[in-house]
Amino acid sequence: MSRPLIALAASEEMVDEVSHVAVREVYIRALERVSGCAVAVVGGPAPYLAELLDRFDGVVFGGHQTDVQPARYGGPPRLAPADPARDEFALRVLPAALRAKLPVLGICRGLQELNVALGGTLRDLTGDDHREDLAEPRDRQYLPAHEVRLREGGVLRRLLGTSAVPVNSLHHQAIDRVAPDLRVEAVSADGVVEAVSARAPAGFCLAVQWHPEWYAGTDPVSAALFREFGAAARLAVGRRSQLAAAG
């Protein structure tokens, strides 16, 4: 069986006053080495991609320093780094991927995008409990900072076989109202929603607020998430092959 092909969402970044689409290499490394997938980096509004999802075996929306624009979920205006093209891309592609029953993995901004794409809202966090210490080296910023409690009977509880796991915490927005088609998978001690999954049996759909990509090669919890996504993507390859043979 060929490697699953994953669409990895990129973000807009300015380099030398020129717009680029970019992703952090750690996402590609985790998807290739732990999930066992091939990766296609896609970015910009790309309205056509929602119609080309049958060429992919899964989609991943990772984190970025930008926030989902409040206008997308009816929130009050706020001054924060934004990426309108990424918002447009996520809000078009994520519902289409779920309708196509493609595996979906959201990380940090990706969790927030999934919630907004399905009709939920976001809120700003106060305090420093969910923010990295910028004085620390980058590798230490992504070390576990607090525990999250896993919902009994949930996807994460079954996958990880425990009731709580330590995670890192690098975000200043969080879910406010959970989208109707999502259910909460994990919550921090202060009530922040840390993971969600799709309610309907639409295949693998999981999003986490933390960053499992950073230590996916060594951290058992992070590795389990990427391995499970890879297994779901390989099932999607099989379904696509069956459809091609039948056609």
MITORVEX-840138 format. One line per 5 residues: for each residue z, x, y of N, C-alpha, C. Coordinates in steps of 0.2 Angstrom, whole numbers, always signed. Layout:
# residues N
Z:X:Y:Z:X:Y:Z:X:Y ~ ...
***
This chain:
# residues 247
+0:+4:-6:+0:+0:+0:+0:+4:+6 ~ -4:+3:+11:-5:+7:+17:+2:+5:+21 ~ +3:+10:+26:+9:+9:+30:+8:+3:+35 ~ +13:-1:+36:+13:-6:+41:+11:-4:+48 ~ +7:-7:+51:+5:-6:+58:+10:-10:+63
+13:-6:+67:+18:-10:+72:+16:-9:+79 ~ +16:-15:+83:+15:-14:+90:+21:-13:+93 ~ +22:-7:+97:+28:-5:+100:+27:-6:+108 ~ +30:-11:+111:+29:-12:+118:+31:-6:+122 ~ +27:-5:+127:+28:+1:+132:+30:-2:+139
+32:+2:+143:+34:+0:+150:+30:+4:+155 ~ +30:+1:+161:+27:+5:+166:+31:+10:+169 ~ +29:+16:+170:+33:+21:+174:+28:+25:+178 ~ +31:+27:+184:+27:+31:+189:+28:+38:+188 ~ +23:+42:+187:+23:+49:+186:+18:+52:+191
+20:+56:+196:+16:+59:+201:+12:+53:+205 ~ +16:+48:+206:+13:+42:+210:+7:+39:+206 ~ +7:+40:+200:+2:+37:+196:+5:+32:+190 ~ +3:+26:+189:+6:+22:+184:+4:+24:+177 ~ +9:+24:+173:+8:+26:+166:+12:+21:+162
+9:+20:+156:+13:+16:+151:+17:+21:+146 ~ +23:+19:+145:+27:+24:+141:+32:+21:+137 ~ +34:+25:+132:+40:+23:+127:+43:+30:+126 ~ +50:+29:+124:+53:+35:+122:+51:+37:+115 ~ +51:+43:+114:+49:+46:+107:+53:+44:+102
+60:+43:+103:+65:+41:+98:+63:+34:+95 ~ +60:+30:+98:+58:+24:+95:+52:+25:+90 ~ +47:+29:+92:+42:+31:+87:+45:+34:+81 ~ +49:+39:+82:+52:+43:+77:+56:+38:+72 ~ +60:+34:+74:+64:+29:+70:+59:+25:+66
+54:+22:+69:+49:+18:+66:+45:+21:+60 ~ +43:+28:+62:+39:+31:+57:+43:+34:+51 ~ +49:+37:+53:+53:+41:+48:+58:+36:+44 ~ +60:+31:+47:+65:+27:+44:+62:+21:+42 ~ +58:+17:+46:+55:+11:+44:+49:+12:+39
+46:+18:+40:+40:+20:+36:+34:+16:+38 ~ +34:+16:+45:+28:+12:+48:+24:+17:+52 ~ +18:+14:+54:+13:+17:+59:+14:+14:+65 ~ +13:+17:+71:+15:+14:+77:+9:+14:+82 ~ +8:+8:+85:+3:+8:+90:+7:+6:+97
+6:+10:+102:+10:+9:+108:+5:+5:+112 ~ +8:-1:+115:+4:-6:+118:+8:-8:+125 ~ +4:-9:+130:+8:-10:+137:+3:-14:+141 ~ +6:-15:+147:+3:-19:+152:+3:-27:+151 ~ +0:-31:+155:+1:-38:+153:-3:-40:+147
-8:-36:+145:-12:-37:+139:-12:-44:+136 ~ -15:-49:+140:-14:-56:+138:-18:-57:+131 ~ -23:-53:+130:-27:-54:+124:-23:-52:+117 ~ -17:-48:+118:-14:-46:+112:-11:-51:+108 ~ -9:-57:+111:-6:-62:+107:-11:-65:+103
-17:-64:+104:-23:-67:+100:-25:-62:+95 ~ -22:-56:+95:-24:-51:+90:-18:-49:+86 ~ -13:-53:+85:-7:-51:+81:-9:-51:+74 ~ -14:-54:+72:-16:-54:+65:-18:-47:+62 ~ -19:-42:+67:-20:-35:+65:-14:-31:+65
-8:-34:+66:-2:-30:+66:+3:-33:+60 ~ +8:-29:+58:+12:-31:+53:+19:-31:+56 ~ +20:-31:+63:+27:-32:+66:+26:-30:+73 ~ +31:-32:+77:+32:-30:+84:+39:-28:+86 ~ +39:-23:+90:+46:-20:+92:+46:-20:+100
+51:-23:+103:+52:-22:+110:+59:-18:+111 ~ +58:-12:+114:+64:-8:+115:+67:-8:+122 ~ +71:-4:+123:+75:-4:+130:+71:+0:+135 ~ +73:-1:+141:+71:+2:+147:+76:+1:+153 ~ +75:+5:+158:+79:+5:+164:+78:-2:+168
+72:-5:+167:+71:-11:+171:+74:-17:+168 ~ +75:-22:+172:+77:-28:+170:+72:-34:+170 ~ +73:-39:+166:+69:-45:+166:+70:-48:+173 ~ +64:-50:+176:+65:-53:+183:+69:-60:+182 ~ +73:-61:+187:+77:-67:+186:+73:-74:+187
+67:-73:+190:+63:-79:+191:+60:-81:+184 ~ +60:-77:+179:+58:-79:+173:+63:-83:+169 ~ +69:-83:+171:+74:-88:+168:+78:-92:+173 ~ +75:-93:+179:+78:-97:+184:+84:-94:+187 ~ +85:-88:+187:+91:-85:+190:+90:-83:+197
+96:-82:+201:+95:-80:+208:+92:-73:+209 ~ +88:-73:+214:+85:-66:+216:+90:-60:+216 ~ +88:-55:+214:+93:-49:+214:+89:-42:+215 ~ +92:-37:+217:+88:-31:+218:+90:-27:+212 ~ +85:-25:+208:+85:-21:+202:+78:-19:+201
+78:-13:+197:+71:-11:+195:+68:-16:+190 ~ +62:-17:+192:+58:-22:+188:+52:-20:+185 ~ +49:-23:+180:+43:-21:+177:+39:-28:+175 ~ +36:-31:+180:+33:-38:+179:+28:-38:+174 ~ +24:-32:+173:+19:-32:+167:+22:-32:+161
+28:-29:+160:+32:-29:+153:+35:-36:+152 ~ +37:-39:+158:+40:-46:+157:+34:-51:+154 ~ +28:-50:+158:+23:-55:+156:+21:-54:+148 ~ +20:-47:+147:+19:-45:+140:+23:-48:+135 ~ +30:-47:+136:+35:-50:+131:+35:-57:+131
+34:-61:+136:+35:-68:+136:+29:-71:+133 ~ +23:-68:+133:+17:-70:+129:+18:-68:+122 ~ +19:-62:+120:+19:-60:+114:+24:-62:+109 ~ +30:-62:+111:+36:-63:+107:+36:-70:+104 ~ +34:-76:+107:+34:-82:+104:+28:-82:+99
+22:-79:+101:+16:-79:+97:+18:-75:+90 ~ +22:-70:+91:+23:-66:+85:+28:-70:+80 ~ +32:-74:+83:+37:-78:+79:+32:-84:+76 ~ +28:-87:+79:+23:-92:+77:+19:-89:+71 ~ +17:-83:+71:+13:-80:+66:+18:-77:+61
+24:-78:+61:+29:-76:+56:+29:-68:+55 ~ +27:-64:+60:+28:-57:+60:+35:-55:+61 ~ +37:-49:+58:+43:-46:+59:+44:-44:+66 ~ +50:-46:+69:+51:-44:+76:+58:-41:+76 ~ +58:-35:+80:+64:-31:+81:+65:-30:+89
+70:-32:+92:+72:-31:+99:+78:-27:+100 ~ +77:-22:+105:+83:-18:+106:+84:-18:+113 ~ +90:-19:+115:+92:-19:+122:+88:-24:+126 ~ +84:-21:+131:+79:-25:+135:+76:-30:+130 ~ +74:-28:+124:+70:-32:+119:+74:-38:+117
+81:-38:+117:+85:-43:+115:+85:-48:+121 ~ +85:-46:+127:+85:-50:+133:+78:-53:+134 ~ +73:-50:+132:+66:-53:+133:+66:-58:+128 ~ +68:-57:+121:+67:-62:+116:+71:-69:+118 ~ +77:-68:+121:+81:-74:+123:+77:-77:+129
+75:-74:+134:+71:-77:+139:+65:-80:+137 ~ +61:-77:+132:+55:-80:+130:+56:-86:+126 ~ +62:-87:+123:+63:-93:+119:+67:-98:+123 ~ +68:-97:+130:+71:-102:+134:+79:-101:+136 ~ +81:-95:+134:+88:-93:+136:+88:-90:+143
+94:-88:+145:+96:-85:+152:+100:-79:+151 ~ +100:-75:+157:+104:-69:+157:+109:-69:+162 ~ +114:-64:+162:+119:-63:+167:+120:-56:+168 ~ +122:-54:+174:+125:-48:+176:+132:-46:+173 ~ +133:-40:+171:+139:-38:+169:+143:-35:+174
+150:-35:+175:+154:-32:+179:+158:-27:+175 ~ +160:-22:+179:+164:-16:+175:+160:-11:+172 ~ +163:-7:+168:+160:-1:+165:+160:-1:+157 ~ +163:-7:+155:+164:-7:+147:+157:-7:+143 ~ +151:-9:+146:+145:-9:+143:+140:-4:+146
+142:+1:+150:+138:+6:+153:+139:+13:+151 ~ +134:+17:+150:+135:+24:+148:+138:+28:+154 ~ +141:+33:+152:+144:+38:+157:+139:+43:+158 ~ +136:+43:+164:+130:+47:+166:+132:+54:+167 ~ +139:+56:+167:+141:+62:+168:+141:+66:+161
+140:+62:+155:+140:+65:+149:+133:+67:+147 ~ +132:+72:+143:+125:+74:+140:+122:+68:+137 ~ +115:+68:+137:+111:+62:+135:+113:+60:+128 ~ +114:+65:+123:+116:+63:+116:+123:+59:+116 ~ +127:+61:+120:+134:+58:+120:+134:+51:+123
+129:+50:+127:+129:+43:+130:+127:+38:+125 ~ +124:+40:+119:+122:+36:+114:+126:+35:+108 ~ +132:+39:+109:+137:+38:+103:+141:+31:+104 ~ +144:+29:+98:+147:+23:+98:+153:+22:+103 ~ +153:+17:+107:+158:+16:+112:+163:+10:+111
+161:+5:+107:+165:+0:+105:+163:-4:+99 ~ +167:-8:+96:+165:-12:+90:+162:-19:+92 ~ +158:-21:+88:+156:-28:+88:+157:-32:+82 ~ +159:-38:+82:+161:-42:+77:+155:-46:+74 ~ +153:-46:+68:+147:-49:+65:+149:-56:+62
+144:-60:+64:+145:-67:+62:+145:-68:+54 ~ +150:-72:+52:+151:-73:+44:+145:-77:+42 ~ +141:-74:+37:+135:-78:+34:+129:-76:+38 ~ +129:-72:+43:+124:-70:+47:+119:-64:+44 ~ +114:-63:+47:+109:-58:+44:+112:-51:+44
+116:-49:+50:+119:-43:+50:+125:-42:+45 ~ +128:-47:+45:+134:-47:+40:+132:-46:+33 ~ +126:-49:+31:+124:-48:+24:+121:-41:+23 ~ +117:-39:+29:+114:-32:+28:+119:-27:+28 ~ +124:-27:+32:+128:-21:+33:+135:-22:+28
+136:-28:+26:+142:-28:+21:+148:-27:+24 ~ +149:-29:+31:+156:-28:+34:+156:-33:+40 ~ +162:-33:+42:+164:-39:+47:+163:-36:+54 ~ +163:-29:+55:+163:-26:+62:+160:-19:+61 ~ +156:-17:+66:+153:-10:+66:+154:-7:+74
+154:-1:+74:+154:+3:+81:+147:+3:+83 ~ +146:+2:+90:+140:+3:+93:+140:+6:+99 ~ +135:+9:+102:+134:+12:+109:+134:+6:+114 ~ +134:+7:+120:+134:+2:+125:+131:+5:+131 ~ +125:+3:+133:+121:+5:+138:+117:+0:+142
+120:-5:+145:+117:-10:+148:+121:-14:+153 ~ +118:-17:+158:+121:-20:+164:+119:-27:+164 ~ +115:-30:+160:+113:-37:+159:+115:-39:+152 ~ +116:-45:+151:+118:-48:+144:+115:-55:+144 ~ +115:-58:+138:+114:-65:+137:+119:-69:+140
+117:-74:+144:+121:-80:+147:+121:-86:+142 ~ +115:-90:+143:+114:-95:+138:+110:-93:+133 ~ +112:-94:+127:+108:-92:+121:+102:-97:+120 ~ +96:-94:+119:+90:-99:+118:+91:-103:+112 ~ +89:-110:+112:+90:-114:+107:+88:-112:+100
+83:-108:+100:+80:-106:+93:+83:-100:+91 ~ +88:-97:+94:+92:-91:+92:+99:-93:+90 ~ +102:-89:+86:+109:-89:+84:+112:-82:+85 ~ +118:-82:+87:+122:-76:+88:+124:-73:+82 ~ +123:-66:+82:+124:-62:+76:+130:-58:+77
+131:-56:+83:+137:-51:+84:+139:-52:+91 ~ +146:-51:+92:+149:-52:+99:+154:-46:+100 ~ +155:-44:+106:+160:-39:+107:+166:-42:+109 ~ +172:-38:+109:+178:-41:+110:+179:-45:+117 ~ +175:-43:+122:+175:-46:+128:+170:-52:+129
+167:-54:+123:+163:-60:+123:+155:-59:+124 ~ +153:-53:+125:+146:-51:+126:+142:-52:+120 ~ +137:-56:+120:+132:-57:+114:+129:-50:+113 ~ +130:-47:+107:+127:-41:+105:+121:-41:+100 ~ +120:-47:+97:+114:-47:+93:+113:-54:+92
+106:-56:+90:+104:-63:+89:+99:-62:+84 ~ +98:-68:+80:+92:-69:+76:+89:-76:+76 ~ +83:-77:+74:+80:-83:+74:+83:-88:+69 ~ +84:-94:+72:+87:-100:+68:+82:-102:+62 ~ +76:-103:+64:+71:-105:+59:+69:-100:+54
+67:-101:+48:+66:-96:+43:+58:-94:+44 ~ +58:-90:+50:+51:-87:+52:+50:-80:+50 ~ +54:-78:+44:+53:-71:+43:+58:-67:+47 ~ +58:-60:+47:+63:-56:+50:+62:-56:+57 ~ +68:-58:+61:+68:-58:+68:+75:-57:+70
+76:-51:+72:+83:-48:+74:+82:-44:+81 ~ +87:-45:+85:+88:-41:+91:+95:-39:+92 ~ +96:-33:+94:+102:-30:+96:+103:-28:+103 ~ +109:-28:+106:+110:-26:+113:+111:-18:+113 ~ +113:-15:+108:+114:-8:+108:+107:-4:+106
+108:+3:+105:+102:+7:+104:+102:+10:+97 ~ +100:+7:+92:+100:+10:+85:+95:+16:+84 ~ +90:+16:+88:+85:+21:+88:+87:+28:+89 ~ +92:+29:+93:+94:+36:+95:+96:+40:+89 ~ +100:+37:+84:+103:+41:+78:+101:+37:+72
+95:+34:+72:+93:+31:+66:+92:+35:+60 ~ +91:+42:+61:+91:+46:+55:+97:+48:+52 ~ +103:+47:+55:+109:+50:+53:+115:+44:+53 ~ +114:+39:+57:+119:+34:+57:+118:+28:+52 ~ +122:+27:+47:+120:+22:+42:+119:+15:+45
+122:+13:+50:+121:+6:+53:+114:+6:+56 ~ +112:+11:+60:+106:+11:+63:+100:+12:+58 ~ +101:+16:+53:+96:+17:+48:+95:+10:+44 ~ +100:+6:+42:+100:+0:+39:+95:-5:+43 ~ +96:-5:+49:+92:-10:+53:+85:-8:+53
+83:-1:+53:+76:+1:+53:+73:+0:+46 ~ +77:+2:+41:+74:+1:+34:+73:-6:+33 ~ +77:-11:+35:+76:-18:+34:+70:-21:+38 ~ +69:-18:+44:+63:-20:+47:+57:-17:+44 ~ +57:-11:+41:+51:-8:+38:+50:-12:+31
+55:-14:+28:+54:-18:+22:+50:-25:+23 ~ +52:-28:+29:+49:-34:+31:+42:-33:+33 ~ +41:-28:+36:+34:-26:+38:+29:-25:+32 ~ +32:-22:+27:+28:-21:+21:+27:-27:+18 ~ +31:-32:+18:+30:-39:+15:+24:-42:+19
+24:-41:+26:+18:-43:+30:+12:-40:+28 ~ +12:-34:+26:+6:-30:+24:+3:-34:+18 ~ +8:-36:+13:+6:-39:+7:+3:-46:+9 ~ +6:-50:+13:+3:-56:+15:-4:-56:+18 ~ -5:-51:+22:-11:-50:+26:-16:-48:+21
-15:-44:+16:-20:-42:+11:-22:-48:+6 ~ -17:-52:+5:-18:-58:+1:-23:-63:+5 ~ -22:-64:+11:-26:-68:+15:-33:-65:+16 ~ -33:-59:+16:-40:-55:+17:-44:-56:+10 ~ -40:-56:+5:-43:-56:-2:-46:-64:-3
-41:-68:-1:-43:-75:-2:-49:-77:+3 ~ -50:-74:+8:-55:-76:+13:-62:-73:+11
***
